[in-house]
């Protein structure tokens, strides 16, 4: 009888699970990464008194995710993506009747990636992430001695097209920032949220995780903890500083609940610290009110970077402000700003 994985998968954002994945029990993740199952468990009095036998797949997955979290400092979203990709591969191995990661071969990996494209219809960018996950996971197991040979050693990363980010014009940014109305119950919070998000080019998760001590009003900067726990200082303009100060003085004390709110800057109606999902909801709600389409927190980040470059900022400075570890990630904004490209060609091309 096939031993099926029994851990709880990380949430899948890119696509719905395949029929194969939904029919097969999901692998169990470490407590720090698992999510609560939706099904109601039977009462302890009626639950069979059985101890689950740990799968031989499980320990390497736990060790790998712990390594990624503790040693590499990866963000929770990255850990969830890694866990979900490994879960998909684990399910396929269990369906094939294999018992350990030692049974994994290059041919099985290739067939698995092909099924992601043909059966589940995943985008090439998502499949490329699966490839990256499998490569680093197999390299980890090989280094740790879990497997003798690395089946993903010769696995090639597929090339993907670079999609240019969507940016907003100056007038559209003004429409969004002025969308909150004084009659809104959380008007001061939403104004401060939008102003700070745009002024610093922040990620939604970075904004949600900010504490009250992160903003230094006298210096005009805020301290951001970004991906990989990398810390950076970002200058903030006067409009954003005024909006945040007013929110902290006039609204946050009314929202704050002892023992619940903590030191986070932005709170919900119930006093709970907001999450990045709430940041997305706030931006989408006010974008709809302003008559703007396809606007989300990262659109403001893209607009911030593009307008900084259009204003003459150095690419390395923008890289530092955005918290990019690789300048190639920042370089995409030079392609968005066509006026900058035209100026470069005019100045440096031998026959402009």
Secondary structure, DSSP 8 states (H G I E B T S, - for coil): ------S-----SSS---HHHHHS------TTT----SS----TTTS--------TTHHHHHHHHHHHHHTS---HHHHHHHHHHHHHHHHHHHHTT--SGGG--HHHHHHHHHHHHHTS---HHHHHHHHHHHHHHHHHHHHHTSSSS-TTTT---------------HHHHHHHHT-S-TTSTTHHHHHHHHHHHHHHT--HHHHHT-BGGGEETTTTEEEEE-GGG-EEEEE--HHHHHHHHHHHHHTHHHH--TTTSTTBS-B-TTS-B--HHHHHHHHHHHHHHTT--S--HHHHHHHHHHHHHHTT--HHHHHHHHT-SSHHHHHHHHHH-HHHHHHHHHHH-TT-
